[in-house]
Amino acid sequence: MTVGTRVGMGFDVHRLVRGRLLILGGLEIESTVGLEGHSDGDVLLHAVTDAILGACSLGDIGDYFPSNDPRWKDADSNTFLQEALTHVEDLGYEIVNVDTVIVAERPHLGAWKEGIRSSLAGMLDVPADRVCVKAKTMEGLGAVGEGRAIEAHAVVLLQSFRDEAPKPAKAAKSVKPAKSSAKSSAKPTAKKAVKAPAKSPKSVKSRR
């Protein structure tokens, strides 16, 4: 049975290190540090891919692209995303919208949000107004707040394109009461009025 809509959520986090490019949503961000990872370390695409697989009830990104598989060494994370999108289509679904949050203390991503959004929408093959990219900080808390890592969260809504258009509801017909087969219940039995005696009975004289 095909469910009309499905929701999936994804998450990923990577360390920031020197000597690596910082790529978010397929877009290279100007930075002195980049994300460490077996692939290109695109934490945002990993989170979105994870959310799509989750919405399809197909596990997580590590089930398909394990970090110990040499085939994915320095791989473009868009490869992972396109594989997940193939599963979406095979199951008869399409993307309704994608909502994401990138959590980073540095670099500041406010000026990059629209570029990342446009890049992500292009890879998902959906209009940009179906994609949201938000940038947050951790206010100095934890590894992200100390500038040692970046994390990403994603929520994806899928909708089946195999659903039939709903049929208009038929007007309810008035139901006639069923006829009973028993004669006694078909017509109520009329009670006959009992007539009073025409004359009062004569008194009987006792004989002595």
MIROTI-47399 format. One line per field, with one value per residue: residue number from 1; residue in three letters; x, y, z of N, C-alpha, C, O, CB in turn. Coordinates in pm, whole numbers. Atoms other than C-alpha are relative to their C-alpha. Glycine has a CB too. Layout:
// MIROTI-47399
n (NUM|...)
res (ALA|...)
nX (X|...)
nY (Y|...)
nZ (Z|...)
caX (X|...)
caY (Y|...)
caZ (Z|...)
cX (X|...)
cY (Y|...)
cZ (Z|...)
oX (X|...)
oY (Y|...)
oZ (Z|...)
cbX (X|...)
cbY (Y|...)
cbZ (Z|...)
***
This chain:
// MIROTI-47399
n (1|2|3|4|5|6|7|8|9|10|11|12|13|14|15|16|17|18|19|20|21|22|23|24|25|26|27|28|29|30|31|32|33|34|35|36|37|38|39|40|41|42|43|44|45|46|47|48|49|50|51|52|53|54|55|56|57|58|59|60|61|62|63|64|65|66|67|68|69|70|71|72|73|74|75|76|77|78|79|80|81|82|83|84|85|86|87|88|89|90|91|92|93|94|95|96|97|98|99|100|101|102|103|104|105|106|107|108|109|110|111|112|113|114|115|116|117|118|119|120|121|122|123|124|125|126|127|128|129|130|131|132|133|134|135|136|137|138|139|140|141|142|143|144|145|146|147|148|149|150|151|152|153|154|155|156|157|158|159|160|161|162|163|164|165|166|167|168|169|170|171|172|173|174|175|176|177|178|179|180|181|182|183|184|185|186|187|188|189|190|191|192|193|194|195|196|197|198|199|200|201|202|203|204|205|206|207|208)
res (MET|THR|VAL|GLY|THR|ARG|VAL|GLY|MET|GLY|PHE|ASP|VAL|HIS|ARG|LEU|VAL|ARG|GLY|ARG|LEU|LEU|ILE|LEU|GLY|GLY|LEU|GLU|ILE|GLU|SER|THR|VAL|GLY|LEU|GLU|GLY|HIS|SER|ASP|GLY|ASP|VAL|LEU|LEU|HIS|ALA|VAL|THR|ASP|ALA|ILE|LEU|GLY|ALA|CYS|SER|LEU|GLY|ASP|ILE|GLY|ASP|TYR|PHE|PRO|SER|ASN|ASP|PRO|ARG|TRP|LYS|ASP|ALA|ASP|SER|ASN|THR|PHE|LEU|GLN|GLU|ALA|LEU|THR|HIS|VAL|GLU|ASP|LEU|GLY|TYR|GLU|ILE|VAL|ASN|VAL|ASP|THR|VAL|ILE|VAL|ALA|GLU|ARG|PRO|HIS|LEU|GLY|ALA|TRP|LYS|GLU|GLY|ILE|ARG|SER|SER|LEU|ALA|GLY|MET|LEU|ASP|VAL|PRO|ALA|ASP|ARG|VAL|CYS|VAL|LYS|ALA|LYS|THR|MET|GLU|GLY|LEU|GLY|ALA|VAL|GLY|GLU|GLY|ARG|ALA|ILE|GLU|ALA|HIS|ALA|VAL|VAL|LEU|LEU|GLN|SER|PHE|ARG|ASP|GLU|ALA|PRO|LYS|PRO|ALA|LYS|ALA|ALA|LYS|SER|VAL|LYS|PRO|ALA|LYS|SER|SER|ALA|LYS|SER|SER|ALA|LYS|PRO|THR|ALA|LYS|LYS|ALA|VAL|LYS|ALA|PRO|ALA|LYS|SER|PRO|LYS|SER|VAL|LYS|SER|ARG|ARG)
nX (84|-78|42|6|-114|-100|-92|-127|-91|-139|-97|-140|-96|-138|-101|-67|-145|-70|-40|117|98|127|108|130|106|-62|-61|-126|7|-132|-33|-137|11|103|56|-66|94|-45|36|-35|37|113|87|140|51|11|122|115|4|46|143|72|1|89|138|29|-20|-110|-121|-72|-102|-110|34|-25|-131|-79|-123|-118|0|-91|67|55|-108|5|111|94|118|117|19|85|133|68|38|119|111|42|92|124|76|38|110|119|11|-71|-28|88|-90|-115|-35|-131|-69|-144|-43|-144|-48|-81|20|139|60|115|-12|-8|123|74|-79|12|139|12|-76|70|122|-40|-33|125|87|126|-10|-67|97|29|-118|-36|-130|-16|-134|4|-123|21|-28|-124|14|-37|-99|43|-15|-143|-54|-71|85|124|103|114|125|88|130|48|137|25|141|16|60|83|133|110|74|113|130|96|88|137|99|63|138|89|26|138|7|23|131|-8|73|103|122|37|-77|22|107|36|133|91|79|143|58|98|122|65|129|108|85|-60|67|106|-32|67|64|-20|122|4)
nY (-120|-123|-106|-127|-85|55|-99|54|-97|40|-75|38|-93|26|-88|-99|17|-76|77|58|-96|-2|13|12|1|3|-130|-23|-120|-58|27|48|139|78|111|129|107|101|-58|-142|-55|-94|38|-31|102|125|-8|7|138|80|-27|61|144|25|-15|121|116|77|-9|-127|-15|93|133|2|-56|9|-80|86|51|-84|-58|-132|-88|-132|-3|-112|43|-1|139|62|-61|49|139|-5|-49|113|80|-77|17|141|28|-76|-124|-119|-90|-116|-107|38|-103|35|-90|19|-57|-27|-122|-63|-141|-46|47|-83|-49|114|80|4|77|142|37|16|118|118|16|53|142|71|-21|-61|-147|-49|-32|122|28|-103|19|-90|5|-28|23|67|-98|36|125|127|3|-93|-135|-30|-10|122|88|-53|103|-35|70|-10|66|13|47|65|23|100|-49|109|-5|-37|-117|44|-3|-79|81|7|-47|112|23|20|142|29|106|134|58|122|112|45|-79|-62|-121|-89|-93|16|57|-99|53|-31|-59|87|-77|21|68|-97|-18|55|127|-11|58|132|9|127|72|43)
nZ (0|9|-92|73|-31|-92|-54|-47|-62|11|-81|16|-59|40|-57|85|-1|103|116|67|49|-71|98|-65|101|131|28|-71|-85|-28|-139|-24|-45|69|-75|12|31|96|128|-1|-130|9|-110|33|91|-75|-82|91|49|-114|-17|112|-24|-113|45|79|-90|58|-82|2|103|-27|50|144|30|-124|1|18|137|78|118|-32|-44|62|96|2|-76|87|41|-102|10|120|-27|-85|82|83|-82|-13|124|15|-91|42|-76|44|-112|-19|-45|-82|-97|-55|-92|-14|-127|11|-66|103|35|-3|125|39|139|89|-8|125|94|-39|31|144|37|-49|80|131|-11|-29|117|-43|-7|-120|-106|-75|-82|-98|-65|-114|-61|-144|-76|-129|-106|-70|-77|60|107|105|-53|-9|135|34|80|56|9|84|-23|117|0|138|17|128|34|105|124|52|-62|88|-44|-82|65|-77|-83|48|-97|-70|37|-114|-19|-37|-101|56|-28|-80|59|-92|14|-127|-18|113|-35|-140|-21|-60|-111|10|-121|-65|-25|-129|18|31|-118|-121|-34|-99|-130|-18|-130|-68|-35|-137)
caX (0|140|124|27|303|623|855|1224|1483|1860|2164|2540|2845|3207|3524|3681|4045|4303|4395|4041|3782|3464|3174|2814|2520|2755|2887|3248|3259|3551|3722|4064|3935|3725|3530|3712|3551|3595|3414|3418|3268|2958|2773|2457|2420|2482|2200|1960|2050|1994|1650|1546|1647|1465|1146|1167|1225|1556|1796|2069|2351|2608|2418|2481|2806|3015|3315|3546|3465|3751|3506|3379|3718|3695|3368|3136|2848|2604|2661|2500|2212|2133|2131|1877|1663|1658|1495|1239|1134|1134|892|658|733|848|990|745|993|1322|1401|1760|1969|2348|2500|2843|3031|3272|3273|2959|2719|2457|2589|2607|2256|2093|2378|2362|1984|2007|2274|2078|1753|1936|2070|1725|1569|1301|1219|1417|1096|1072|1408|1500|1854|1895|2227|2265|2545|2589|2665|3011|2885|3036|3260|3053|3049|3426|3468|3589|3297|2991|2665|2356|1995|1739|1371|1222|857|772|442|322|261|77|-222|-549|-749|-1010|-1355|-1638|-1850|-2196|-2498|-2652|-2980|-3278|-3336|-3692|-3793|-3784|-4117|-4173|-4279|-4489|-4850|-4889|-4616|-4718|-5046|-5125|-5421|-5714|-5881|-6261|-6447|-6650|-7012|-7186|-7497|-7811|-8018|-7915|-7993|-8322|-8296|-8382|-8638|-8563|-8826|-8929)
caY (0|339|603|948|1140|1050|1253|1188|1358|1356|1467|1477|1637|1670|1812|2127|2082|2269|2158|2067|2251|2361|2240|2287|2192|2136|2492|2571|2821|3056|2942|2868|2531|2253|1948|1626|1318|1003|1174|1548|1599|1791|1772|1932|1689|1402|1519|1567|1226|1072|1239|1116|758|781|903|597|369|262|314|577|700|475|165|258|451|326|536|233|166|291|358|665|814|1189|1123|1405|1387|1465|1102|993|1236|1120|757|843|1033|722|531|809|782|401|403|643|957|1310|1581|1837|2043|2028|2224|2238|2392|2435|2490|2655|2905|2978|3078|3292|3158|3432|3564|3212|3088|3183|3037|2710|2704|2751|2482|2233|2297|2232|1898|1801|1916|2119|2492|2697|2789|2426|2444|2632|2673|2823|2906|2897|2911|2728|3046|2913|2583|2243|2141|2340|2647|2627|2626|2267|2118|2189|1998|1990|1890|1820|1736|1610|1572|1327|1285|994|1076|746|842|855|1174|1149|1064|1303|1172|1052|1213|987|830|837|493|364|158|-213|-392|-658|-1003|-1065|-957|-887|-624|-483|-333|-261|-460|-227|-280|-308|-92|-287|-167|-122|-341|-173|-235|-289|-640|-686|-751|-1106|-1142|-1404|-1664|-1731)
caZ (0|-100|173|46|224|409|630|693|912|877|1072|1025|1183|1069|1220|1077|977|776|428|323|112|286|74|187|-31|-322|-299|-211|77|123|442|592|717|567|675|741|592|388|100|32|379|262|590|447|157|396|622|328|184|528|551|207|285|616|449|221|524|370|660|666|446|617|502|138|151|446|542|517|152|-71|-356|-172|-85|-162|-351|-451|-204|-482|-586|-259|-300|-655|-541|-271|-524|-744|-458|-415|-780|-779|-486|-663|-462|-531|-308|-173|26|215|532|658|934|921|1264|1248|1462|1181|908|928|667|648|316|172|249|-81|-284|-90|-131|-507|-537|-327|-519|-846|-727|-597|-925|-746|-748|-498|-314|-201|-24|292|427|772|941|1319|1575|1905|2100|2185|2325|2248|1959|1709|1930|1970|1592|1578|1383|1172|1193|972|1019|745|716|388|291|12|-168|-379|-744|-792|-581|-768|-759|-484|-615|-522|-245|-350|-190|68|-44|186|327|330|628|551|522|778|658|967|922|1285|1270|931|1055|1411|1536|1603|1934|1919|2155|2404|2405|2734|2784|2643|2954|3304|3422|3613|3977|4065|4335|4586|4644|4989)
cX (87|-58|8|120|92|93|127|86|142|92|140|88|140|94|51|151|61|38|-114|-89|-125|-111|-130|-109|55|70|127|-6|142|31|144|1|-113|-44|72|-103|59|-29|44|-43|-115|-107|-147|-59|-15|-128|-124|-16|-55|-151|-82|-9|-93|-146|-45|9|111|130|67|113|116|-27|37|142|87|133|126|7|88|-65|-47|105|-1|-111|-82|-128|-129|-28|-94|-144|-77|-43|-127|-122|-52|-98|-134|-88|-48|-120|-125|-22|74|16|-99|83|108|33|131|52|149|42|152|34|86|15|-148|-63|-117|3|-2|-131|-72|75|-10|-140|-18|72|-73|-127|32|31|-123|-98|-140|17|62|-99|-47|115|27|135|13|140|-10|140|-36|34|121|-4|44|103|-35|20|144|67|76|-80|-117|-100|-115|-118|-88|-130|-52|-143|-15|-149|-8|-60|-81|-139|-104|-70|-120|-132|-99|-95|-142|-96|-70|-146|-84|-37|-144|-2|-35|-136|17|-82|-114|-122|-33|73|-22|-107|-35|-142|-87|-79|-145|-51|-106|-121|-58|-133|-111|-87|68|-75|-104|42|-79|-60|22|-131|10|-73)
cY (125|106|133|90|-72|112|-71|109|-54|90|-47|107|-40|100|99|-18|88|-92|-68|114|-6|3|-25|9|3|129|16|134|48|-15|-49|-144|-68|-116|-130|-107|-97|47|146|70|97|-40|26|-105|-135|-2|-12|-141|-93|16|-66|-152|-36|9|-121|-127|-91|15|135|-5|-98|-141|-15|44|1|72|-84|-60|92|63|142|96|128|14|127|-46|7|-140|-71|52|-55|-146|-4|45|-109|-89|70|-22|-143|-35|80|129|114|92|116|119|-56|118|-41|107|-37|70|14|130|81|-95|38|-24|84|43|-115|-78|-12|-80|-149|-50|-27|-126|-128|-25|-58|-147|-85|7|45|152|44|30|-124|-37|117|-38|106|-17|44|-15|-72|92|-40|-130|-121|13|96|143|44|6|-123|-95|78|-115|51|-89|19|-75|2|-52|-55|-20|-99|64|-110|0|40|123|-46|14|81|-90|3|46|-120|-12|-22|-146|-19|-111|-134|-52|-130|-109|-46|90|74|130|98|103|-20|-52|101|-67|41|55|-93|84|-34|-69|102|26|-61|-126|19|-64|-127|-2|-135|-60|-44|-130)
cZ (0|92|-72|22|99|44|47|60|-8|80|-37|63|-44|68|-105|13|-109|-116|-73|-51|87|-104|75|-108|-141|-39|82|72|28|149|10|48|-78|85|-29|-31|-100|-142|0|128|-2|101|-32|-94|69|83|-87|-55|107|18|-110|18|115|-39|-81|84|-50|80|-8|-101|19|-49|-148|-36|125|-13|-15|-139|-87|-123|26|54|-84|-105|13|69|-80|-54|96|-12|-120|16|84|-81|-93|75|15|-123|-17|87|-33|76|-68|120|0|46|91|91|68|96|0|128|-3|71|-97|-118|11|-136|-50|-146|-101|-11|-134|-107|27|-35|-149|-48|39|-81|-137|4|30|-117|42|-2|132|113|76|93|94|63|109|58|145|59|128|116|83|75|-81|-112|-112|46|14|-136|-45|-89|-57|-6|-86|33|-123|24|-143|2|-141|-20|-115|-125|-68|59|-104|56|80|-74|83|76|-55|109|62|-41|125|7|45|103|-63|40|78|-65|89|-10|127|21|-113|33|146|13|72|111|-15|131|57|36|137|-23|-18|121|120|37|108|130|18|139|62|37|145|12)
oX (178|-176|104|175|49|122|122|77|166|59|162|47|171|56|52|204|-8|53|-91|-94|-161|-131|-140|-118|-9|123|127|-30|232|-40|198|107|-201|6|88|-214|157|50|146|-16|-132|-195|-234|-171|-104|-196|-220|-128|-136|-221|-189|-116|-162|-228|-163|-10|97|238|1|140|176|66|64|202|116|194|235|91|56|-13|-60|70|13|-103|-93|-188|-230|-142|-181|-240|-195|-146|-217|-231|-170|-196|-239|-208|-162|-200|-228|-135|156|-58|-122|78|97|48|143|12|184|15|224|-35|84|20|-235|-7|-179|-99|-14|-142|-113|13|-22|-156|-78|20|-81|-156|-41|-8|-130|-197|-241|129|46|-62|-128|111|20|156|13|195|-63|230|-154|47|124|92|15|160|53|71|174|188|158|-29|-147|-64|-132|-103|-83|-133|-49|-175|14|-225|71|-157|-124|-222|-80|-73|-188|-158|-97|-139|-191|-74|-102|-219|-39|-71|-187|78|-122|-183|102|-190|-208|-110|-84|21|14|-88|-54|-231|-55|-129|-175|-21|-186|-112|-55|-193|-112|-122|142|-197|-84|117|-196|8|7|-223|111|-87)
oY (137|140|158|145|-156|203|-177|225|-174|205|-164|222|-159|214|70|-23|132|-213|-151|222|-113|103|-118|108|56|140|-9|238|-31|39|-106|-206|-2|-136|-171|-105|-66|25|181|189|174|-122|-48|-153|-212|-105|-80|-192|-181|-81|-120|-211|-138|-72|-156|-237|-214|-1|236|-108|-142|-217|-125|-5|107|75|-29|-146|210|160|221|203|124|98|185|-146|-51|-171|-147|-25|-87|-186|-85|-7|-111|-137|5|-49|-167|-121|65|174|93|83|181|226|-167|231|-153|223|-152|189|-85|230|204|-216|-48|13|51|39|-90|-168|-122|-151|-230|-162|-127|-200|-222|-140|-142|-221|-201|-66|-4|201|-23|26|-114|-140|233|-152|226|-128|151|-74|-88|46|-21|-163|-131|120|162|226|163|26|-116|-197|189|-227|171|-207|124|-180|105|-146|14|-35|-93|139|-96|-84|128|145|-141|117|73|-193|109|23|-217|87|-79|-207|36|-204|-141|-31|-214|-82|-109|212|186|221|215|223|-132|-9|148|-179|159|5|-149|181|-149|-48|206|141|-159|-130|95|-162|-134|18|-238|10|-94|-183)
oZ (83|83|-145|-73|177|-33|109|19|0|110|-70|79|-52|96|-225|124|-200|-99|-161|9|138|-173|155|-179|-232|-150|202|10|57|234|-84|57|-134|196|-145|23|-168|-234|61|147|94|72|16|-72|36|90|-50|-63|79|44|-83|0|111|6|-82|32|-48|25|-28|-163|-79|-71|-194|-132|180|-120|-33|-166|-100|-177|-68|105|-206|-194|122|28|-41|-88|54|-5|-109|-37|58|-61|-127|17|14|-110|-59|51|33|91|-157|217|-102|-14|144|44|117|91|23|146|-5|55|-96|-99|15|-239|-151|-215|-221|-93|-173|-186|-65|-85|-188|-132|-39|-116|-189|-86|-11|-119|-7|2|234|231|167|161|54|103|81|57|175|-2|161|230|205|146|-200|-134|-169|-30|8|-145|-136|-134|-13|-42|-105|66|-187|89|-210|75|-239|76|-209|-116|-182|23|-186|177|41|-138|206|26|-95|228|-7|-43|225|-94|146|98|-150|152|46|-118|41|1|126|86|-100|9|192|-60|181|95|-36|240|-17|111|182|-128|48|149|111|19|202|134|-18|240|-3|78|193|122)
cbX (-95|4|87|-123|-45|80|-65|75|-41|42|-26|36|-12|15|118|-43|38|127|97|-80|-34|-9|28|-19|-92|-101|-99|119|-75|6|-97|70|-28|50|-149|78|-130|-69|-154|-62|116|-58|40|-9|91|123|-4|16|140|74|-26|68|143|30|-16|95|-130|24|97|54|53|28|-148|-100|-13|24|8|-1|-146|118|-119|-111|138|133|-90|-28|-15|20|136|56|12|91|114|22|43|121|62|30|84|118|43|-120|53|-75|145|-114|-80|123|-115|101|-60|79|-46|45|80|138|52|-8|-45|-6|129|108|-94|-27|144|28|-97|56|138|-35|-72|120|104|-64|-10|-42|-138|80|-120|-29|124|-111|117|-108|101|-100|75|84|-123|35|-145|-121|14|-149|-67|70|90|40|-51|22|-50|37|-73|71|-101|92|-104|75|-70|-87|109|66|-1|-100|-44|-6|-53|-79|2|-36|-104|11|-11|-126|97|-83|-103|107|-78|-47|95|52|-116|28|145|-40|-126|16|7|-97|57|-80|-62|60|-104|-20|-31|-86|-139|-3|103|-128|-29|100|-149|86|-24|-65)
cbY (1|52|1|73|135|-116|79|-69|28|0|-19|-20|1|9|-82|146|-150|69|-102|-94|-28|123|-116|111|117|-31|115|-4|-30|150|-104|88|-8|-49|-14|-34|57|-136|-12|70|67|3|75|140|-13|-20|132|102|-46|41|151|34|-50|98|127|-10|-80|45|-107|33|141|-3|-28|88|143|-147|81|-111|-8|-81|-86|-15|-72|30|-121|50|83|99|-74|29|153|15|-75|94|122|-82|-28|151|40|-91|29|-84|-19|71|53|-32|110|-41|21|-21|-7|55|-88|7|-34|41|27|151|-141|122|80|-92|59|141|44|-19|111|123|3|17|135|75|-21|57|-129|-50|65|125|72|-115|-26|15|11|-26|91|-93|134|-127|17|106|-18|-67|-141|-24|9|-103|117|-72|-119|63|-40|-12|52|-54|70|-94|115|-135|133|-116|53|-132|100|-118|88|80|-143|95|49|-143|94|17|-121|89|-61|-39|35|-98|-24|25|-116|-4|-88|-94|-32|-80|-21|132|-133|63|47|-123|139|-69|-27|135|-91|-52|-64|103|-105|-64|99|-122|29|17|-121|104)
cbZ (122|-145|129|37|58|-67|118|-114|148|-143|152|-151|156|-154|56|39|-22|59|41|96|-149|97|-102|109|21|-101|31|-96|134|-42|61|103|154|-135|-31|130|-54|28|-27|-119|60|-144|125|-63|-120|91|79|-115|-45|128|2|-134|28|111|-84|-118|15|-143|-40|139|0|145|20|-72|-57|38|127|104|-58|-45|-40|101|-11|-65|18|-147|125|-115|-8|142|-11|-122|70|119|-80|-45|138|19|-120|34|142|13|141|-117|-9|102|73|-89|106|-112|146|-126|122|-149|129|55|-144|40|17|86|-16|45|102|-51|4|152|45|-72|65|149|-15|-51|109|125|-83|142|-18|-32|-59|-95|-90|110|-104|109|-79|72|30|8|91|94|45|-53|-55|-38|134|86|-10|126|86|-143|140|-150|130|-126|98|-83|27|-9|-39|48|-95|26|118|-16|-120|129|-24|-92|145|-45|-67|151|-94|-10|103|-124|108|47|-130|144|-26|145|-39|116|13|-126|-90|76|80|-106|135|-40|-29|128|-109|75|119|-116|-21|118|46|-51|116|-20|-12|123|-93|87)
***
